[in-house]
Amino acid sequence: MPVGQFRNLHASSLTTSKITSIFTFQKGAQMNIVRRNLIGRTDRVPEIDEAEFKKSWPFYWVSQINAAYENALERRLKHLGIDIARWRALMSLYDDGYLSVSEISEHSAQKLNTTTKVVQRMVKDGLVTTRVRPTDRRVTEVNLSEKGENLRREAFKEAQAIYNLVFDGQSEKDVETLNAELSRLHERLKKL
């Protein structure tokens, strides 16, 4: 069976309280078995050792990585005169072109009132322009100006330097796998 392929074997005799399916999958030479009940929960949810909470709690590490990344990025962006909030808005706009303030807020993982203030400052500084959305006149869209694009390009060089240092020695496949897993976890969290 190819790596990542699943074979579903119904085995209701494994439990008397719930019908259970057994999923087998092969990872390398190792065969893994996961039991899944009808509501979809696996029996292999990792246990968290409260005595070693920091070491074993993934959300601790996510917050630590985010804080360390933002501290490093803030230091590297300081000479350009922008902070993390502006960096996030610049990169959101670069990726998507015209966005509403609420869309920038969503992409930059910032509160709407914070994003509104950031965009107002960026308009004042000539980094972005605004227009009425052609398909919905109730929505104001924001776009990078030439000055904003130049600043974004310089800021991205600083972020790229951090990326290169942190991911030195990692394969492209490792980074793709990490991004896919983080994206999957993000989708689960958004459903809560």
Disulfide bonds with the S-S distance in Angstrom:
none
